[in-house]
Amino acid sequence: MCDASTQYDLSHIVNPEEHSYCLTSSPIPAAPSTSHPPSFLITSDPGSPIAFCTESEGEVAHDLDIGTDYDPSSDTAAADTSVTSIQSEETNFPPETEPKYIVFGSCLQALLRFCPNCGAVVESTSERTQGSMLTVILKCSNGHSITWNSQPLVKDMPAGNLLAANAVLLCGGSFTKFVQFARVFKLQFISESTFYRIQDAYLVPVINEIWGKHQSTVLQQFKAIPLCLLGDGRCDSPGYSAKYGTYTHLEQETGLLLDFQLVQVSEVANSVVMEREGFERSLRKLQAEGLCIKQIATDRHIQIAATMRKKYPNIDHQFDVWHVSKGIVKKLTQKGKSKGCTKLLPWIQSISNHLWWSSQTCDGDSQILTEKWTSVTHHIVNVHSWESATKFKACEHEELTRKECDEKDWLKPGSPSHETLKEVVLDKKLLTDIKKLNKFCHTGMLEVYHSLVTKYCPKRQHFGYKGMLARIQLAALDHNHNIGREQATTKEGIKRYKVVFPKATKAWVAKPIAETKSYDYLQEISTFVLQRRSMEPNPIKHHKAKRPPVDLAMNIAGYEQPPKEEVIRRTTTRFH
């Protein structure tokens, strides 16, 4: 038997022991309920019943902003020398794996009308909440004074408070949304200041350490191997007002994320430069780790192209087929809406497909690639052989029948639609860039990853630098632990698909359904968070936030903040 409020020391224990709270199984008459009883999250071993508590008829602390410095032992109601604690049996459930339950206040009231020690009637109760933990002190007619906590403690901190903040961050949520849920649901939860103190003191350091170890393991696999990388940047907000820019490099064959770099706009001249800065930082780091990089595929970013040409001429710089195709489709769609060019619109998807085919079938020969690409200006007017090329002089499709020719809405040579197509296809800048598609590289996996990042870092929500960094690290861990999943199948072994109607293509398509993701690595993070708290030498209220790992300005403003009164005066008088 041990105290229900036992504090756990997890620093030397892999699976720390936990408790389940005992409760008599005999039915207890319902107690009168208060007008708005709160709900509490209570932990328990599923194999044992739970010891609950009543809601106090006296003073109850329902304020969500009670901090972690509350000490139940300092409560005046617990000063009696006959104070005891409800006892419970030990179990093998550590706090992070033990099941938790939401219990209504009225249900708690019904369970402690009688003293757990002697069965006498409970004459008075008092309650305090410390974040999500409920502490109940009850006194019976025989003079027993009993204290009960709804959660175990880890170095004086309720485990539920620590794990709740941990869960919000690990699932990509935000405190603002979850606290709104808690308030609507009348669920006791931690305050905003407590959440961010926990995040800064425990969650961010643990996530940073786990990502560092994971990245070192991944990079070790690719040393002494010539690598082909995929690179792309992402801004934290739409438009040209981004505060953060993230540049990511994936390994082309496996899709594993090797490195990312987070750049704050105050580190560079403006937000336009952030992508190039992140690209160079990431490339320098990978080379410093001893990786041999032979090829990098990016979008057509002018600054990155110039950097590769001047600083890294020994690395083959390829362009992403998808980005090039996207730019061509955008131009053709815009021009196809002009007068006399509408006949070009039905051909745009076929032209995009032709670019992909040209890149995929050129066998690394840039000249063949260029000639295949420009051949679309002949094919679209029903001309399938020509003498103007050197290596590719005829279409490779089978000869069309008269019926097939009659069904096609060919363009007329010299028509506005045909001339517009030639203007786009034969553009000098495009023909130069087309040569960098000869290795058929595309960054589709990076686009999928960027979609995943929005789960952890929504573009319309602001995060501090350390929070942003931790969230991108979580997205990177999520990606690397779930890359390469097989397609899901039914019990009969049939591959599963879902039918969707994308707004971009405006056509029904079947997309494969992948196997369910694995989030086992999150359990490791939760365990390390508890261990870090267990080894913490000082209480969290004395924790001082550390500066970010890079030297950043206090804010992104270009000049010092004026006095508050002056800003208010300018704001309230500028329309007068």
C-alpha positions in Angstrom: 0.0 0.0 0.0 1.2 3.5 -0.7 0.1 7.1 -0.6 -2.2 8.2 -3.4 -0.3 11.5 -3.7 3.1 9.7 -4.1 5.6 11.7 -6.1 7.4 9.8 -8.9 11.1 9.8 -9.4 11.5 8.7 -13.1 15.2 9.5 -13.6 16.3 5.9 -13.1 13.1 4.0 -13.9 12.1 2.9 -17.4 8.5 2.0 -16.4 7.8 3.9 -13.2 5.1 2.5 -11.0 1.7 4.1 -10.7 -1.3 3.8 -8.5 -5.0 2.9 -8.8 -7.3 4.3 -6.2 -9.5 1.8 -4.2 -13.2 2.3 -3.8 -15.9 0.3 -2.1 -18.2 -1.5 -4.6 -21.4 -1.0 -2.5 -24.0 1.4 -3.9 -24.0 4.9 -2.5 -27.1 7.2 -2.5 -26.7 10.2 -4.7 -25.7 13.4 -3.0 -27.3 16.8 -3.8 -25.6 18.4 -6.7 -24.5 22.0 -7.1 -25.7 24.2 -9.9 -22.7 23.8 -12.2 -20.5 20.9 -11.1 -17.2 20.9 -13.0 -15.6 17.9 -14.7 -12.2 16.5 -13.8 -9.7 14.3 -15.7 -8.8 11.4 -13.4 -6.2 8.8 -13.9 -6.7 5.2 -12.9 -5.5 1.6 -13.5 -8.2 -0.1 -15.6 -7.9 -3.2 -13.5 -8.9 -1.5 -10.2 -11.8 0.7 -9.1 -11.2 4.4 -8.4 -11.4 6.5 -5.2 -13.2 9.7 -6.0 -14.1 12.8 -4.0 -17.0 15.0 -3.3 -17.4 18.6 -4.4 -17.0 21.0 -1.5 -20.0 22.9 -0.2 -17.5 25.5 1.0 -14.8 27.3 -1.0 -13.9 25.7 -4.3 -11.1 27.1 -6.6 -12.6 26.9 -10.1 -10.2 29.5 -11.5 -8.3 27.9 -14.4 -5.3 30.2 -13.7 -4.1 28.5 -10.5 -0.4 27.9 -11.1 1.8 25.0 -10.4 3.1 26.6 -7.2 0.1 25.5 -5.1 1.0 23.1 -2.3 -2.0 21.1 -0.9 -0.1 20.6 2.4 -0.3 24.4 3.1 -4.1 24.3 3.1 -5.5 25.2 6.5 -8.0 22.4 6.3 -5.2 19.9 6.4 -3.6 21.2 9.6 -5.2 18.6 11.8 -2.8 16.1 13.3 -5.1 13.2 12.4 -4.7 13.9 8.7 -4.2 10.8 6.6 -4.3 10.0 2.9 -6.4 7.6 1.0 -4.3 4.5 0.3 -4.0 2.6 -2.9 -2.4 -0.4 -4.4 0.7 -0.1 -6.6 0.3 -0.9 -10.3 2.8 -1.0 -13.2 1.2 1.9 -15.1 3.5 4.9 -15.6 1.6 8.2 -15.8 2.0 8.6 -19.5 0.5 5.2 -20.4 -2.1 5.0 -17.6 -5.7 5.4 -18.9 -7.4 8.7 -17.9 -11.2 9.3 -17.5 -13.4 12.4 -17.5 -15.5 12.4 -14.3 -18.4 14.8 -13.6 -18.5 16.7 -10.3 -21.9 15.3 -9.4 -20.5 11.8 -9.7 -17.6 12.7 -7.4 -20.1 14.0 -4.8 -21.8 10.6 -4.6 -18.7 8.7 -3.9 -17.3 10.3 -0.7 -20.3 10.7 1.5 -18.7 8.2 3.9 -15.2 8.0 5.3 -13.0 5.6 3.4 -11.2 4.7 6.7 -14.1 4.0 9.1 -17.3 4.3 7.1 -18.6 7.2 9.2 -20.5 10.1 7.7 -18.3 12.8 6.1 -19.3 16.0 7.9 -17.3 18.5 5.8 -15.2 18.6 2.6 -13.1 21.3 1.0 -11.6 21.2 -2.5 -8.9 22.9 -4.5 -8.0 22.6 -8.1 -4.4 22.9 -9.3 -4.8 23.1 -13.1 -6.5 19.8 -14.0 -5.9 18.1 -10.6 -8.5 18.1 -7.9 -7.5 17.9 -4.3 -10.2 17.0 -1.7 -9.9 17.2 2.0 -12.7 15.6 4.0 -13.5 15.2 7.7 -15.7 12.5 9.1 -17.7 12.4 12.4 -15.0 10.2 14.0 -12.4 12.9 13.5 -10.5 11.5 10.5 -9.1 14.1 8.1 -8.3 12.6 4.7 -6.6 14.2 1.7 -7.0 12.8 -1.8 -5.5 13.9 -5.1 -7.0 13.0 -8.5 -3.6 12.6 -10.1 -0.1 11.5 -9.1 2.6 14.1 -8.6 5.9 14.3 -10.4 8.2 16.5 -8.3 5.3 18.4 -6.8 3.7 18.9 -10.2 0.4 17.1 -11.1 1.2 14.6 -13.8 -2.0 15.5 -15.7 -0.9 19.1 -16.0 2.4 18.1 -17.5 0.9 15.4 -19.8 -2.0 17.7 -20.9 0.4 20.4 -22.1 2.5 17.6 -23.7 -0.5 16.2 -25.6 -1.6 19.6 -26.9 1.8 20.2 -28.5 2.5 16.7 -29.7 -0.8 16.5 -31.6 -0.2 19.9 -33.3 -2.9 21.6 -31.3 -2.8 25.1 -29.7 -3.5 26.1 -26.1 -6.1 28.7 -27.3 -8.3 26.1 -29.0 -8.0 23.5 -26.3 -8.7 25.9 -23.4 -11.8 27.1 -25.3 -12.9 23.4 -25.5 -12.2 23.0 -21.8 -14.2 26.1 -20.8 -17.2 25.1 -23.0 -17.0 21.6 -21.5 -16.5 22.9 -18.0 -13.3 20.8 -17.8 -10.6 21.9 -15.3 -7.4 22.8 -17.2 -4.1 24.6 -16.7 -3.6 28.3 -17.2 -2.0 29.8 -20.3 1.1 30.9 -18.2 1.5 27.3 -16.9 1.2 25.8 -20.3 3.9 28.0 -21.8 6.2 27.5 -18.8 5.8 23.7 -19.2 6.4 24.0 -22.9 9.5 26.1 -22.4 11.0 24.1 -19.5 10.2 20.5 -20.6 8.6 20.0 -24.0 10.8 22.1 -26.3 14.1 20.8 -24.9 13.0 17.2 -25.1 11.7 17.5 -28.6 14.8 19.3 -29.7 17.0 16.5 -28.2 15.0 13.7 -29.7 15.0 15.3 -33.1 18.8 15.8 -32.9 19.4 12.2 -32.1 17.0 11.0 -34.8 18.6 13.3 -37.4 22.1 12.0 -36.5 20.9 8.5 -37.0 19.4 9.3 -40.4 22.4 11.2 -41.6 24.7 8.3 -40.6 22.9 6.0 -43.0 23.9 8.2 -46.0 27.5 9.0 -45.4 29.9 8.0 -48.2 26.8 7.6 -50.6 26.4 10.0 -53.5 23.1 11.7 -52.7 20.3 13.2 -54.8 18.3 15.7 -52.8 15.0 17.4 -53.1 14.7 20.9 -51.7 11.9 23.4 -51.2 11.0 26.3 -49.0 7.9 27.2 -47.0 6.8 30.4 -45.5 4.8 30.6 -42.3 2.1 32.9 -43.7 0.4 33.6 -47.0 1.6 36.6 -49.1 4.8 38.6 -48.7 4.6 39.3 -45.0 6.2 36.1 -43.6 8.0 36.1 -40.3 9.6 32.6 -40.7 10.9 30.7 -43.7 11.7 27.0 -43.5 13.9 25.2 -46.1 13.8 21.4 -46.2 16.0 18.8 -47.9 14.7 15.2 -48.5 16.6 12.3 -49.9 15.1 11.4 -53.3 15.1 7.6 -53.1 13.8 7.0 -49.6 12.0 10.3 -49.1 13.6 10.7 -45.6 13.9 14.3 -44.3 17.6 15.0 -43.8 17.6 18.5 -42.6 15.6 21.7 -42.3 16.6 25.3 -41.4 14.3 27.8 -39.8 15.0 31.5 -40.7 13.4 34.5 -39.1 13.0 37.5 -41.2 15.0 39.7 -38.8 18.1 37.6 -39.7 18.0 38.7 -43.3 17.3 41.8 -45.4 13.6 40.9 -46.1 11.3 37.9 -46.4 12.2 37.3 -50.1 15.8 36.4 -49.0 14.7 33.8 -46.4 14.4 30.9 -48.8 17.9 31.3 -50.2 19.4 31.8 -46.7 17.7 28.6 -45.5 18.9 26.7 -48.6 22.5 27.7 -48.0 22.4 26.9 -44.3 21.0 23.5 -44.9 23.4 22.7 -47.7 26.4 23.8 -45.6 25.3 21.7 -42.6 24.8 18.6 -44.7 28.2 19.0 -46.2 29.7 19.6 -42.8 28.2 16.3 -41.7 30.3 14.5 -44.3 27.5 13.9 -46.9 28.4 13.6 -50.6 25.8 15.5 -52.6 25.9 15.0 -56.3 22.5 16.4 -57.3 19.8 18.8 -55.9 16.4 19.4 -57.4 14.6 22.6 -56.5 12.0 24.9 -58.0 13.0 27.7 -60.4 14.0 30.1 -57.6 16.2 32.7 -59.2 18.4 33.3 -56.2 19.0 29.6 -55.5 19.8 29.0 -59.2 22.4 31.8 -59.0 23.8 30.4 -55.8 24.2 26.9 -57.2 25.9 28.3 -60.4 28.4 30.5 -58.5 29.1 28.5 -55.3 28.3 24.9 -56.0 29.2 24.3 -59.7 30.2 20.7 -58.9 26.6 19.8 -57.8 24.1 19.0 -60.6 21.3 21.4 -60.1 18.0 20.1 -61.4 14.6 21.7 -61.6 11.4 20.2 -60.3 9.1 19.0 -63.2 6.0 19.8 -61.2 6.9 23.4 -60.6 7.8 24.0 -64.2 4.6 22.3 -65.4 2.6 24.4 -62.9 4.1 27.6 -64.3 3.4 26.6 -67.9 -0.2 25.6 -67.1 -0.8 28.9 -65.4 0.5 30.9 -68.4 -1.5 28.9 -70.9 -4.7 29.2 -68.9 -4.3 32.9 -68.6 -3.5 33.4 -72.3 -6.2 30.9 -73.4 -8.9 33.1 -72.0 -8.0 35.9 -74.3 -9.9 36.6 -77.5 -9.3 34.0 -80.3 -7.4 31.6 -78.1 -10.1 29.6 -76.4 -9.4 26.6 -78.5 -6.1 26.2 -76.7 -7.8 25.6 -73.3 -8.8 21.9 -73.9 -5.2 21.1 -74.8 -3.6 22.5 -71.6 -3.7 19.2 -69.6 -2.3 17.3 -72.5 0.5 19.8 -72.9 1.4 19.4 -69.2 1.4 15.6 -69.6 3.7 16.0 -72.6 6.3 17.9 -70.5 6.3 15.1 -67.9 6.7 12.5 -70.7 9.5 14.4 -72.4 11.4 14.6 -69.1 10.9 11.0 -68.2 11.9 9.6 -71.6 14.9 11.7 -72.6 17.4 9.4 -70.9 19.3 12.3 -69.4 19.9 13.9 -72.9 19.0 17.6 -72.7 18.9 18.0 -76.5 16.4 15.2 -76.9 14.4 16.6 -74.0 14.2 20.1 -75.6 13.3 18.6 -79.1 10.6 16.4 -77.6 9.1 19.4 -75.7 9.0 21.7 -78.7 7.5 18.9 -80.8 4.1 19.7 -79.2 3.9 22.8 -81.5 3.8 20.4 -84.5 1.6 17.7 -83.0 -1.2 20.1 -82.0 -1.7 21.1 -85.6 -1.9 17.5 -86.8 1.7 17.4 -88.1 3.5 14.3 -86.8 6.9 14.4 -88.6 9.3 17.3 -89.3 12.9 17.9 -90.4 13.7 20.9 -88.2 15.0 18.7 -85.3 18.3 16.8 -85.0 17.4 13.8 -82.9 13.6 13.7 -82.4 12.0 14.1 -85.8 8.6 12.4 -85.4 5.9 11.7 -82.9 6.3 8.3 -81.2 2.6 7.5 -81.0 1.0 5.1 -83.4 -0.3 6.4 -86.7 -3.8 8.0 -86.2 -6.7 6.7 -88.1 -8.9 9.1 -90.1 -11.6 8.7 -87.5 -9.2 9.6 -84.7 -8.0 12.6 -86.6 -11.6 13.8 -87.3 -12.4 13.5 -83.5 -9.5 15.8 -82.5 -10.0 19.5 -82.4 -6.7 20.4 -83.9 -5.4 24.0 -83.9 -4.9 25.7 -87.2 -1.3 26.6 -88.1 -0.7 30.3 -87.6 -4.0 30.8 -85.7 -4.0 33.0 -82.6 -4.2 29.9 -80.4 -1.2 28.3 -82.2 0.8 31.4 -82.0 0.1 31.8 -78.3 1.2 28.2 -77.7 4.5 28.8 -79.6 5.1 32.0 -77.6 4.9 30.0 -74.4 6.6 26.8 -75.5 9.5 28.4 -77.3 10.2 31.1 -74.7 14.0 31.4 -74.4 14.1 31.4 -70.6 11.8 28.3 -70.5 14.0 26.4 -73.0 17.0 27.1 -70.9 15.3 25.9 -67.8 13.9 22.8 -69.6 17.4 21.5 -69.9 17.5 21.1 -66.1 14.6 18.6 -66.3 16.7 15.9 -67.9 17.0 13.8 -64.7 13.2 13.7 -64.2 13.1 15.0 -60.6 10.0 16.2 -58.9 9.4 17.3 -55.3 6.0 15.7 -54.9 7.1 14.2 -51.5 8.1 17.7 -50.3 4.6 19.1 -51.2 3.1 16.3 -49.2 5.4 17.1 -46.3 4.5 20.8 -46.4 0.9 19.8 -46.2 1.7 17.8 -43.1 3.5 20.8 -41.6 0.3 22.8 -41.6 -1.1 20.4 -39.0 1.6 21.5 -36.6 2.2 25.0 -37.8 -1.0 26.5 -39.3 -0.2 29.5 -41.5 -2.8 31.8 -39.9 -1.5 31.3 -36.3 1.6 32.9 -34.9 4.2 31.0 -32.9 7.4 32.2 -31.1 10.7 31.0 -32.5 11.2 28.1 -30.1 7.6 27.0 -30.4 7.9 27.2 -34.2 11.1 25.2 -34.2 9.7 22.5 -32.0 6.6 22.1 -34.1 8.6 21.8 -37.3 10.7 19.1 -35.6 7.5 17.3 -34.7 6.4 17.4 -38.3 9.8 16.1 -39.4 9.6 13.2 -37.0 6.1 12.5 -38.1 7.2 12.4 -41.7 10.3 10.2 -41.2 8.5 7.7 -39.0 5.6 7.2 -41.5 7.3 7.5 -44.9 7.0 4.6 -47.3 3.8 3.1 -45.9 2.2 0.4 -48.0 -1.2 0.7 -49.5 -4.0 -0.5 -47.2 -5.9 -3.6 -48.1 -9.2 -5.1 -47.1 -9.6 -8.4 -45.3 -9.8 -10.1 -48.7 -6.4 -8.5 -49.7 -8.0 -6.0 -52.1 -6.2 -2.7 -52.3 -8.2 0.2 -50.9 -8.9 3.5 -52.7 -10.9 6.6 -52.0 -12.7 8.5 -54.7 -12.3 12.3 -54.5 -13.1 15.4 -56.7 -10.1 17.8 -56.6 -11.0 21.4 -57.2 -7.9 21.8 -59.3 -8.6 19.0 -61.8 -12.4 19.1 -61.6 -12.6 15.4 -62.3 -13.2 12.3 -60.1 -10.0 10.4 -59.3 -9.2 7.4 -57.2 -6.4 7.9 -54.6 -4.8 5.0 -52.8 -5.4 4.7 -49.1 -2.1 4.2 -47.1 -1.8 2.1 -44.0 -2.5 3.8 -40.7 0.2 6.0 -39.3 2.3 4.9 -36.3 2.8 7.4 -33.5 4.8 5.2 -31.1 7.6 7.7 -31.1 5.3 10.1 -29.2 5.3 7.8 -26.3 9.0 8.1 -26.1 8.7 11.9 -26.0 6.1 11.7 -23.2 8.4 9.4 -21.1 11.4 11.8 -21.6 9.3 14.8 -20.6 8.3 13.1 -17.3 12.0 12.1 -16.7 13.1 15.7 -17.3 10.6 16.9 -14.8 11.7 14.2 -12.3 15.3 15.4 -12.6 14.5 19.1 -12.4 16.5 20.6 -9.6 14.3 23.7 -9.2 10.5 24.2 -9.2 9.1 25.4 -12.5 8.1 28.7 -11.1 11.8 29.6 -10.9 12.5 28.5 -14.4 14.0 31.2 -16.6 13.3 31.0 -20.3 16.5 30.4 -22.4 17.1 32.4 -25.5 16.6 30.8 -28.9 19.6 28.7 -30.3 20.3 31.6 -32.8 20.9 35.2 -32.1 17.6 36.9 -32.8 16.3 40.4 -32.4 13.6 40.9 -29.7 11.1 41.5 -32.4 11.0 41.9 -36.2 10.5 45.7 -36.1 13.1 47.8 -37.9 13.3 50.4 -35.1 12.9 50.6 -31.3 9.5 50.5 -29.8 8.2 54.0 -28.9 6.5 54.7 -25.6 3.1 53.0 -25.2 1.3 56.3 -24.6 2.7 57.8 -27.9 1.5 54.8 -29.9 -2.0 55.0 -28.3 -2.1 58.7 -29.1 -1.2 58.2 -32.7 -3.7 55.4 -33.1 -6.6 57.4 -31.6 -5.9 60.7 -33.4 -4.8 59.8 -36.9 -8.4 60.2 -38.3 -8.9 63.7 -36.8 
